[in-house]
Amino acid sequence: MDNFYTGNKTNIIDLLDNPLFELVRHDITFPLYIEVDEIYNLACPASPIHYQFDPVQTTKTSVHGAINVLGLAKRLKIKIFQASTSEVYGDPKVHPQTEDYWGNVNPIGVRSCYDEGKRCAETLFFDYRRQHDLPIWESCFKLYCASAAKQADYNLW
Ligand SMILES: NC(=O)c1ccc[n+]([C@@H]2O[C@H](COP(=O)([O-])OP(=O)(O)OC[C@H]3O[C@@H](n4cnc5c(N)ncnc54)[C@H](O)[C@@H]3O)[C@@H](O)[C@H]2O)c1
């Protein structure tokens, strides 16, 4: 499922003819009613150029998106994965960051749509686990990419 904000069908050209593969064009900020076995939520522009282009949509993608996929996972009683980010630590005062470090985040800066959106998504994921016993797992990572152009996009990470 993708709204192709930064994604592109050509990235998955090899899959399109596979009868076991189904592509749904959809914006995650709107509820989605489908039947699936597991959910992997990676939807969110990740480079500063892209997430700062429409910051309100970026926050909505993380927050409304999380609410929508968590609601779906709860209804279907399935596992759900969230792609989080080291940016949830903001401008950290602890290096390297440990699981019990909460971060040092600016809530009103130009990067906040991404950092705070992802933080709120984490809050929602953990509350769904505590409140609804939903099996969740998260990953917090950084990208290492070979392409110089792509690296330039991510330089401000
Ligand atoms: N790239 C990294 O280094 C990195 C590091 C940490 C976390 N992440 C997270 O991993 C995920 C994927 O990152 P990426 O580098 O592949 O980013 P990307 O921008 O290349 O891919 C994001 C995908 O989400 C889709 N998308 C965006 N908004 C959407 C919406 N409202 N509804 C449906 N689809 C939407 C885009 O079209 C695109 O296919 C993101 O959630 C990002 O925050 C990435």
PDBQT file of the ligand as one rigid body, heavy atoms in Angstrom, charges set to zero:
ROOT
HETATM    1  N1  LIG A 201      15.844   5.883   5.338  1.00  0.00    +0.000 N 
HETATM    2  C1  LIG A 201      16.291   5.887   6.580  1.00  0.00    +0.000 C 
HETATM    3  O1  LIG A 201      17.482   6.042   6.886  1.00  0.00    +0.000 OA
HETATM    4  C2  LIG A 201      15.328   5.699   7.699  1.00  0.00    +0.000 A 
HETATM    5  C3  LIG A 201      15.799   5.741   9.012  1.00  0.00    +0.000 A 
HETATM    6  C4  LIG A 201      14.904   5.573  10.061  1.00  0.00    +0.000 A 
HETATM    7  C5  LIG A 201      13.579   5.350   9.798  1.00  0.00    +0.000 A 
HETATM    8  N2  LIG A 201      13.144   5.316   8.516  1.00  0.00    +0.000 N 
HETATM    9  C6  LIG A 201      11.718   5.103   8.291  1.00  0.00    +0.000 C 
HETATM   10  O2  LIG A 201      11.544   4.021   7.383  1.00  0.00    +0.000 OA
HETATM   11  C7  LIG A 201      10.412   4.275   6.552  1.00  0.00    +0.000 C 
HETATM   12  C8  LIG A 201      10.807   4.186   5.100  1.00  0.00    +0.000 C 
HETATM   13  O3  LIG A 201      11.869   5.126   4.839  1.00  0.00    +0.000 OA
HETATM   14  P1  LIG A 201      12.444   5.344   3.360  1.00  0.00    +0.000 P 
HETATM   15  O4  LIG A 201      13.818   5.875   3.475  1.00  0.00    +0.000 OA
HETATM   16  O5  LIG A 201      12.197   4.114   2.534  1.00  0.00    +0.000 OA
HETATM   17  O6  LIG A 201      11.501   6.552   2.904  1.00  0.00    +0.000 OA
HETATM   18  P2  LIG A 201      10.858   6.850   1.495  1.00  0.00    +0.000 P 
HETATM   19  O7  LIG A 201      10.415   8.277   1.487  1.00  0.00    +0.000 OA
HETATM   20  O8  LIG A 201      11.774   6.386   0.400  1.00  0.00    +0.000 OA
HETATM   21  O9  LIG A 201       9.594   5.863   1.508  1.00  0.00    +0.000 OA
HETATM   22  C9  LIG A 201       8.426   6.174   2.198  1.00  0.00    +0.000 C 
HETATM   23  C10 LIG A 201       7.261   5.507   1.497  1.00  0.00    +0.000 C 
HETATM   24  O10 LIG A 201       6.050   5.892   2.177  1.00  0.00    +0.000 OA
HETATM   25  C11 LIG A 201       5.115   6.320   1.202  1.00  0.00    +0.000 C 
HETATM   26  N3  LIG A 201       4.211   7.280   1.829  1.00  0.00    +0.000 N 
HETATM   27  C12 LIG A 201       4.493   8.518   2.306  1.00  0.00    +0.000 A 
HETATM   28  N4  LIG A 201       3.409   9.092   2.828  1.00  0.00    +0.000 NA
HETATM   29  C13 LIG A 201       2.399   8.200   2.678  1.00  0.00    +0.000 A 
HETATM   30  C14 LIG A 201       1.016   8.215   3.010  1.00  0.00    +0.000 A 
HETATM   31  N5  LIG A 201       0.432   9.282   3.607  1.00  0.00    +0.000 N 
HETATM   32  N6  LIG A 201       0.263   7.131   2.716  1.00  0.00    +0.000 NA
HETATM   33  C15 LIG A 201       0.838   6.037   2.103  1.00  0.00    +0.000 A 
HETATM   34  N7  LIG A 201       2.130   5.971   1.773  1.00  0.00    +0.000 NA
HETATM   35  C16 LIG A 201       2.909   7.037   2.053  1.00  0.00    +0.000 A 
HETATM   36  C17 LIG A 201       5.959   6.941   0.092  1.00  0.00    +0.000 C 
HETATM   37  O11 LIG A 201       5.278   7.101  -1.135  1.00  0.00    +0.000 OA
HETATM   38  C18 LIG A 201       7.110   5.944   0.039  1.00  0.00    +0.000 C 
HETATM   39  O12 LIG A 201       6.802   4.817  -0.762  1.00  0.00    +0.000 OA
HETATM   40  C19 LIG A 201       9.877   5.650   6.967  1.00  0.00    +0.000 C 
HETATM   41  O13 LIG A 201       8.820   5.480   7.881  1.00  0.00    +0.000 OA
HETATM   42  C20 LIG A 201      11.061   6.301   7.657  1.00  0.00    +0.000 C 
HETATM   43  O14 LIG A 201      10.659   7.252   8.612  1.00  0.00    +0.000 OA
HETATM   44  C21 LIG A 201      13.979   5.474   7.462  1.00  0.00    +0.000 A 
ENDROOT
TORSDOF 0
